[in-house]
């Protein structure tokens, strides 16, 4: 298998590339993809043997001085290669963060509609929310900041980190290849997420500087 992952400015995307993204056959249609092109700075495309298998719209920015990787929309094709594609997309995000914010701890945040997708954040530390952990003031503040940045703060509940409805203009769209092995503690975080109403969970974690050196290294 040959996996190629390339990032470009979203503003430079062609209509043909946007049409190609529909071949991923994920949760997003033409309208959501066109909006993501306008809303997010970077677009990453992952191809397996020349065929598109994954796409990410993201941005690197500082919120209150803290460096952040914001994944506005990601979609991974439901194929047997999905785990490698997800790993490749996340590795590219970490590499971009390492180049932009060397020697700094970085917040990584996104929206999630299902528990299986949270495996994308498995390399992060201090993930919020997490089962058995009572989030403190600064952790809740990050939830509010991200909800505002994603434009879903009107429907956001800071106690549960849940956007109750109309939150799926973008999220991390990935279905686990082994859904039966999704940890129960992660699944429990989604008990109040009503995906049919557009509900999502806002999750963030930290890529610490020493870890980011490894996570963002080119293989």
Secondary structure as the mmCIF struct_conf table of DSSP 4:
data_model
#
loop_
_struct_conf.conf_type_id
_struct_conf.id
_struct_conf.beg_label_comp_id
_struct_conf.beg_label_asym_id
_struct_conf.beg_label_seq_id
_struct_conf.end_label_comp_id
_struct_conf.end_label_asym_id
_struct_conf.end_label_seq_id
STRN STRN1 UNK A 3 UNK A 9
HELX_RH_3T_P HELX_RH_3T_P1 UNK A 10 UNK A 12
HELX_RH_AL_P HELX_RH_AL_P1 UNK A 15 UNK A 21
HELX_RH_3T_P HELX_RH_3T_P2 UNK A 22 UNK A 24
BEND BEND1 UNK A 26 UNK A 27
HELX_RH_AL_P HELX_RH_AL_P2 UNK A 30 UNK A 39
BEND BEND2 UNK A 41 UNK A 41
STRN STRN2 UNK A 42 UNK A 48
TURN_TY1_P TURN_TY1_P1 UNK A 49 UNK A 50
STRN STRN3 UNK A 51 UNK A 63
TURN_TY1_P TURN_TY1_P2 UNK A 64 UNK A 65
STRN STRN4 UNK A 66 UNK A 76
BEND BEND3 UNK A 78 UNK A 79
TURN_TY1_P TURN_TY1_P3 UNK A 80 UNK A 81
HELX_RH_AL_P HELX_RH_AL_P3 UNK A 82 UNK A 100
BEND BEND4 UNK A 101 UNK A 101
TURN_TY1_P TURN_TY1_P4 UNK A 102 UNK A 103
BEND BEND5 UNK A 104 UNK A 104
STRN STRN5 UNK A 106 UNK A 112
BEND BEND6 UNK A 113 UNK A 114
HELX_RH_3T_P HELX_RH_3T_P3 UNK A 115 UNK A 121
TURN_TY1_P TURN_TY1_P5 UNK A 122 UNK A 123
STRN STRN6 UNK A 125 UNK A 128
BEND BEND7 UNK A 129 UNK A 129
TURN_TY1_P TURN_TY1_P6 UNK A 131 UNK A 132
HELX_RH_AL_P HELX_RH_AL_P4 UNK A 137 UNK A 149
TURN_TY1_P TURN_TY1_P7 UNK A 150 UNK A 151
HELX_RH_3T_P HELX_RH_3T_P4 UNK A 153 UNK A 155
STRN STRN7 UNK A 156 UNK A 157
TURN_TY1_P TURN_TY1_P8 UNK A 158 UNK A 161
STRN STRN8 UNK A 162 UNK A 163
BEND BEND8 UNK A 165 UNK A 166
TURN_TY1_P TURN_TY1_P9 UNK A 168 UNK A 169
BEND BEND9 UNK A 170 UNK A 170
STRN STRN9 UNK A 172 UNK A 173
TURN_TY1_P TURN_TY1_P10 UNK A 177 UNK A 178
HELX_RH_3T_P HELX_RH_3T_P5 UNK A 179 UNK A 181
BEND BEND10 UNK A 182 UNK A 182
HELX_RH_AL_P HELX_RH_AL_P5 UNK A 184 UNK A 188
TURN_TY1_P TURN_TY1_P11 UNK A 189 UNK A 192
HELX_RH_3T_P HELX_RH_3T_P6 UNK A 195 UNK A 197
TURN_TY1_P TURN_TY1_P12 UNK A 198 UNK A 198
STRN STRN10 UNK A 200 UNK A 207
HELX_RH_AL_P HELX_RH_AL_P6 UNK A 209 UNK A 215
TURN_TY1_P TURN_TY1_P13 UNK A 216 UNK A 216
#
